[in-house]
Amino acid sequence: MDTSTEIIFAPLLSWALIASLAGAGAMAVLYAAWRRARGTGLRALAIATLLALLANPSIKQERREPLPDIAVVVVDESPSQGIGSRRMQTEAALDHIRARLAKDKTIELRVVRAGKPKPITQAAAGAETKMPRDRGTRLFEALARVMGDIPPQRFAGAVLITDGQIHDAPKEASGLPFQGPLHGLLTGTRNLRDRRLVVEQAAGFGIVGEQAMLTIRIVDSGGGGGRARVTITRDGGDRRELDLGTGFSHTLELSVAHAGPNVYEVAVAPAAGELTLANNRAAVVVNGVRDRLRVLLVSGLPHAGERVWRNLLKADPSVDLVHFTILRPPDKQDGTPVNELSLIAFPTRELFEEKLEDFDLIIFDRYHRRGVLPVTYLRNIVKYVRDGGAILEAGGPALATPLGLFRTPLRDILPLAPTGNVLAGGFRAEITDIGRRHPVTANLPGARGKGPNASKPTWGRWFRLVEAEARRGVVVMKGMGGKPVLALDRVGKGRIAQLLTDQIWLWARGFDGGGPQAELLRRTAHWLMKEPDLEEDDLRAVIQGTRLTVTRRSLAKDESPVTLRTPGGQTRTLKLTDRGDGRATGALSITEPGLYRITEAGGKRTVYAAAGTLNPLEFSDVTTSDKVLAPLAKATKGGILWAVDGLPDIRRPGPGRALAGRGWLGLRANGDYVVRGVDETPLLPVLLALALALATMIGAWRREGT
């Protein structure tokens, strides 16, 4: 406890009136002195005594309790602080400051840890979970929050232990939330290099088979330059390497190979001695969209199911349908004059030689050889499939005859070989064991009943089936006697499907309860055209909010785990659980934005899932720099020191003194206090003052009378 003594005044009159009286008294004394009157000194003493009495002086003694000053240390815990030995330097600097101030009772130290990325948190029920907005390292926000509880007169100063990469610093010192010194203690090493990949512009969508644009820039911080090797990988497979100059923007073309997400990993080769590889790669997702699906439907004999095919394909606005029904073969001679024929000649050469590659799918509906398609064109179709095309063959009874497509060059690619028999009788098609795992028929509505008939389908019956034996591919639906109904196969780069009944139209008409005719044909057509969601052998990873879900599709049960690498570089194993429908899934909650890499055992497949922004602010520049803090420190009379030069001395200069110097940082000593008690003693008691004034006046009167 300290004591402070001072003289205070509590005037009985206003100071203006006292000053007027003092002036009048002074004039009277001066006049008496000019006249050389006796007793002038006693009169002056009497007037002074009366004026002092009116001023009412007293001695004031305060019992003061000193209050400690408050210093704030902000510790940067951003990801860039994990580079090299920065984290160790940070903790060593913090321990040093704590130790230097531990014995000083006149200062209180408050430590704030900030800059750590905001974790992804689950939203409330019914709300949409979103990734946190990328805001970089926010140290001044944390400093402003703690300053709200500190009285300005007790603030000693702030020390920021950081690498200098701060993204919320005010442009001028007037924007700081305090009046006092701001010091920076920088971690890391001077003059180090770092190379980073910046995605300036990336297409979110692209047309399948065309090119999407990607603009990137390679930035070398801390000097250097020249050229760098860039690698672009699509879906963990197709790889392309480029040699690009650093410091310039480059626009690249990305091939959109399929519908759905096309994930490209772009990586730049590291520079010599660079700080981190965390900002050397980025993931770009381009959603492939088919422009228009061109389907060629070739119908042979007209039948009730022809309209079903046409309605199904015309209902999809993304499908361009070219439909021909062969009503009059070339060899038919009925005497009708040519000028009276209204039929359109089948453009076989144009369709099956010149523009065959333009079609995404060819459907043969009850087609049989009638001299329309020469063998050469059928060979073109076989080549078309092997090169990536797709065929759906629904030949009906004609397939069992010598005029069926199996007796043509298509025999080499058809998965089912007809025996020549056509089975008649009512039957309900069933999903095979492998069909329950194939995405075309898995979970098909009506495939399972309820109660005792849970294993039997609930859809309507068909009455005709071409008997055939499976040669290759997979049979996903079977009919009477376990004979194949629908088979799927991959041929070269293309695909083929065979449907051995021509009565699927009965489902569309609702006969015997109907069935999922549209869904089955839609799935079959989209599988043939390589829709990603219908791939039977695939690995996918999707991030929705805070949840990363990995799905493996396979025709055989496979619960082998996958390896997950997080954006921070940690590796963990994720177990997948088979669901019985061809999918094995695993999920986990994620808390870190960035690029997640999922790899199957043995490196068979690798997929990526991106959470958050492409170019995190935190890794836009990871070299240690004072360019952000130096202007603010100078404006507040603070200092910038480097931890590699040695830990600084901590001093307590008073107001008006220098607050930083070579090798030391100053925390201002404010000397604030709180008053615990006050004693006041009158300096001039009233009776004593009156007696003194009266005595001097009497003395002056007597002196004047002698």
MIKOLMAR-624190 format. One record per residue (C-alpha): residue in three letters; z, x, y. Coordinates in steps of 0.05 Angstrom, whole numbers, plus 5000, padded with zeros to 4 digits. Last residue first. Layout:
N
ALAZXY...
// end
This chain:
706
THR535250366114GLY532249676108GLU525949896070ARG530050236016ARG534349626008TRP528249185999ALA524949675951GLY531349725910ILE531848975907MET524648935883THR525749485833ALA531949145806LEU528548465801ALA522548765763LEU527249135716ALA531448515704LEU525248095692ALA522448605643LEU529048655606LEU529647905602VAL522447835576PRO522748375523LEU517148905533LEU514249185468PRO515248545429THR515448715354GLU510148415307ASP510248505231VAL504148315187GLY503548265110ARG498648315051VAL492348485091VAL486148605046TYR482149245049ASP475149545057GLY474450295063ASN466850295058ALA465850945018ARG458350965005LEU455851184936GLY452151834945LEU447352174897TRP447152924883GLY442453464859ARG439153594926GLY441653054973ALA443452334979LEU447651875022ALA448152275087ARG454052055130GLY454251455177PRO459451085135GLY463451545090PRO460751975034ARG463051854962ARG459552354916ILE456352324847ASP453452974821PRO446752894787LEU444752994714GLY439953564705ASP432753674723VAL430453274662ALA434252674690TRP429652644750LEU432452474820ILE430351974873GLY434951884933GLY437851354978LYS437351295054THR435650545047ALA428450645071LYS427651275030ALA430050934966LEU425250354977PRO419250814989ALA420951234927LEU422150664878VAL415050444862LYS411551124866ASP417051474828SER413151544763THR414351624688THR408051494649VAL407750834612ASP402350464650SER399549784630PHE404549804572GLU409849344602LEU404548924636PRO402148684568ASN394548674563LEU392348154511THR397847654526GLY402347294477ALA402247264402ALA396247534364ALA395247454289TYR391547954248VAL388647974178THR388148524126ARG385248444056LYS385448853993GLY390249374022GLY393449483954ALA398248913966GLU395748454020THR396148644093ILE398648254154ARG398248564223TYR401848244281LEU399448384352GLY404148244411PRO409947804432GLU416547914397THR421347374372ILE417947144309SER420546634259LEU418046694188ALA413046354143GLY410246434073THR404746054038ALA401046053972ARG395345563971GLY390945353913ASP394044663908GLY400244853868ARG404445053928ASP405245793910THR410646143949LEU409146773989LYS414247314002LEU413847704067THR415348444067ARG417348814130THR414649364174GLN416949534244GLY411749804293GLY413949414355PRO408048944350THR410448754280ARG407449004214LEU407648504157THR406448684085VAL404448134037PRO408047883976SER404847713908GLU405246973894ASP398446893862LYS396546293820ALA389146333805LEU383845973847SER386346333909ARG388146153980ARG393246574016THR396946284076VAL401246654125THR405146254177LEU408246574239ARG412946104275THR415646164345GLY410145734377GLN404645664326ILE402146334300VAL396946314245ALA395346814190ARG389846704139LEU388047034073ASP382146774033ASP379246623965GLU377645883962GLU374545854032LEU374745134057ASP378145264125PRO373045814139GLU366945344135LYS361845734095MET355845254099LEU356645084025TRP363944954036HIS362044484094ALA357244094049THR362344033993ARG367943824040ARG363543294073LEU361143044005LEU368242963980GLU370842654045ALA365042154050GLN365641933977PRO373241853979GLY373241263930GLY371240543918GLY376040023890ASP371539813832PHE365539833878GLY367339993951ARG360040093972ALA361440823991TRP364540943923LEU358340653888TRP354141163927ILE356941703881GLN352041423830ASP346941983824THR351242393777LEU350643123759LEU352743423827GLN350844163831ALA353144633887ILE350145293910ARG352345853955GLY349246453990LYS350647193998GLY348747343926VAL349746693889ARG356546363897ASP357945763853LEU360545053855ALA360344533800LEU361043773803VAL360643293744PRO361843753685LYS363043443616GLY370343313596GLY368042783546MET366542313603GLY367142633671LYS369243293702MET370443533773VAL371744243799VAL367244643752VAL367145363774GLY361345843777ARG357346053717ARG353845763656ALA357145083652GLU353944613601ALA350343973620GLU350143233605VAL347342833663LEU352242273680ARG351441533690PHE356340963699TRP361041143755ARG367940843762GLY372340723823TRP378141133850THR385341133826PRO385341803790LYS389641903728SER395442393723ALA400341933759ASN398741373711PRO406041263689GLY408241183762LYS403041303815GLY395741523815ARG392742213828ALA385942403853GLY385941813902PRO385242233964LEU382842943948ASN388943403948ALA384643983923THR377343793914VAL373544243962PRO379544703974HIS379544923901ARG386544923870ARG386244233839GLY379044393819ILE381644953775ASP385444453734THR379643973735ILE379343373781GLU377542733744ALA371342283747ARG372641573726PHE368141323671GLY363640733655GLY358040843605ALA351641233601LEU350741973584VAL343942283599ASN341842813549GLY337043393560THR342443923551PRO342644083626ALA344644793647LEU349844823702PRO350845403752LEU343745373781ILE341546063807ASP336546313757ARG334145603738LEU331745543810PRO325345883785THR323345203755ARG325344833692PHE332344703719LEU329044333777GLY327643743732LEU320643563707PRO322343763635THR327543213637ALA335143253642LEU334843393717ALA330842753727PRO337042353709GLY340342533776GLY337943123816ALA343943233861GLU342743963879LEU346444213941ILE343344863966ALA345945404013GLY342946014048GLY345746714051ASP340347194027ARG341146983954VAL340046263974TYR333646394014LYS331046833957VAL331746253909ILE328545783960ASN322646253968ARG321846253892LEU321345493897TYR315945583950THR311846023903VAL312645523846PRO308945003887LEU312944433918VAL309443753918GLY306543743848ARG311143203822ARG317043623803HIS323543243807TYR328143083865ARG333842593856ASP336842843922PHE335443583935ILE339743803994ILE338144424034LEU343444724080ASP343745184140PHE336345114155ASP332645604201GLU331146084143LEU326145584113LYS322045554177GLU315445894157GLU315445864082PHE319045254055LEU318844794116GLU312144964147ARG308545054080THR311344404052PRO309843964111PHE310043304069ALA304342884095ILE306742304137LEU305141624107SER301141114147LEU295041104102GLU289440654127ASN284941214151VAL285541544083PRO282540944048THR286940693991GLY283440813924ASP289840903884GLN289541643870LYS296441993864ASP295742743855PRO298742903923PRO305242523908ARG306541873945LEU313541663962ILE316842343972THR322642204019PHE323542714075HIS329642804118VAL330743314173LEU337943244198ASP340743604258VAL348243604246SER353443694302PRO353642944316ASP356142804245ALA354542074228LYS347342264213LEU349442674153LEU353642124121ASN348841564137ARG342941944106TRP346642114043VAL349041394034ARG342041134049GLU339241533990GLY344541253943ALA340940603929HIS334640953904PRO327941223928LEU325041733879GLY325142433906SER329342563968VAL329043224006LEU334643294057LEU334043904103VAL340344044143ARG340544414209LEU347644504235ARG347544544311ASP351245054353ARG356445254303VAL362845464337GLY366346124324ASN373046204357VAL373546904386VAL380347234377VAL381247914410ALA386648394386ALA388449014426ARG389349754413ASN391350394448ASN397250094485ALA402350234430LEU399450924417THR404751274459LEU405751874504GLU399252244500GLY398952964476ALA391452994464ALA388352314475PRO388751764423ALA382551424395VAL381350734423ALA382550104383VAL379349414385GLU381648924331TYR377048324327VAL379247664298ASN373847144286PRO377446474287GLY373345874263ALA366045864245HIS362946504220ALA359947174239VAL360647184314SER357747874329LEU361348204387GLU357248504443LEU360349014489THR361249054564HIS364149714587SER368349814649PHE369350534671GLY375351014673THR373751324606GLY366751404578LEU365051074512ASP363151324442LEU362650724396GLU364750564325ARG363549914287ARG367449644228ASP366549004187GLY372948884147GLY379748724179ASP377148064206ARG372348444252THR373849174267ILE371949524332THR373150274339VAL372750644405ARG372051394410ALA373551684478ARG369552034533GLY371352434594GLY378152374626GLY384352784640GLY389752644690GLY396552304686SER393851634664ASP387351574624VAL384450864627ILE379350584578ARG376149944603ILE373949334563THR369048764572LEU367648324511MET361647864506ALA360147414447GLN353747494406GLU350046984364GLY350346784291VAL355946284302ILE356246094376GLY362146394412PHE368846184439GLY374646524475ALA370247054507ALA374047674529GLN374747984598GLU378448584624VAL381348824559VAL384949474578LEU385750034528ARG390850564545ARG391051324547ASP397351684567ARG398452374595LEU404852724617ASN405753034686ARG413352974692THR417952804635GLY422052194617THR427751854653LEU428251744727LEU434751654765GLY433151214825HIS437951094883LEU438450494929PRO443350584987GLY446249985023GLN444749315052PHE443448824995PRO438448334963LEU432448784978GLY426548455012SER427648825077ALA426649465038GLU419149325034LYS414249174978PRO419548854935ALA420149114863ASP418548604809HIS414049014763ILE418149644750GLN415150264717GLY419950784746ASP422151074679THR428950764692ILE436250884710LEU436950474774VAL442950664817ALA445650164868GLY450350294927ALA457450224953PHE457849474964ARG464749274990GLN462749005058PRO457048605026PRO461848224981ILE459248264909ASP458347634866GLY451147484886MET449448214878VAL449548124802ARG443747644804ALA439748054854LEU440248674809ALA437748274749GLU431748034788PHE430748734814LEU429949004744ARG424348564719THR419848974672GLY413448594656ARG412447854670ASP408747634608ARG410246884603PRO414346694543MET410346404485LYS410745654483THR414245164438GLU412144444451ALA417743934456GLY419443414404ALA425843754383ALA427944274433ALA423944904440GLN424845514395THR425746164432ILE420946744438PRO425147334462LYS424847564534PRO422748284535LYS428548764552GLY428148964625ALA435548914641ARG442249214626VAL447149134684VAL453049614692ARG458549484744LEU462750064769GLU468849964813ILE470650474866THR476950694901LYS480650844837ASP476451464824LYS478351724755ALA472751364717LEU467451504770ARG464752154743ALA465551934670ARG461751284682ILE456151654718HIS455452154661ASP455651614607LEU449951254643ALA445851884649ALA446852044574GLU444851324556THR438451374596GLN436652064572MET437451834500ARG432851234513ARG427751664547SER427352164490GLY420251984470ILE418051284486GLY423350744477GLN423850654552SER416850354550PRO419849764512SER424249564571GLU431749724570ASP432349954642VAL439650054660VAL441749784728VAL448050144755VAL451849764809ALA457250054853ILE463149644880ASP468049914931PRO475449864914LEU479849444959PRO485649784997GLU492049375004ARG494349355077ARG501249235106GLU499849115180GLN504549325238LYS503449015307ILE507249285367SER507548795426PRO504748705495ASN505848065537ALA500348155589LEU504547735638LEU510548195629ALA506048795641LEU503748475706LEU510948355727THR512849075712ALA506749345749ILE508648935811ALA515849195809LEU513449905800ALA508649845859ARG514349565902LEU518850135881GLY513450635901THR512350295968GLY519850315984ARG518850576056ALA512450386092ARG507450926106ARG502850416137TRP497250646090ALA502150636032ALA504049926048TYR496649736051LEU495350075985VAL501149705952ALA498749045979MET491649185955ALA494149375886GLY498248735882ALA492148315900GLY487948665848ALA493348595795LEU493947855811SER486447775803ALA486448165738ILE492147725712LEU488047105730ALA481847375694TRP486047585634SER488446875626LEU495846765632LEU501546895583PRO497547465554ALA498347625478PHE496948375476ILE496648845416ILE499249535404GLU497449835336THR500750055271SER497250075202THR501050135137ASP498050285068MET500050005000
// end
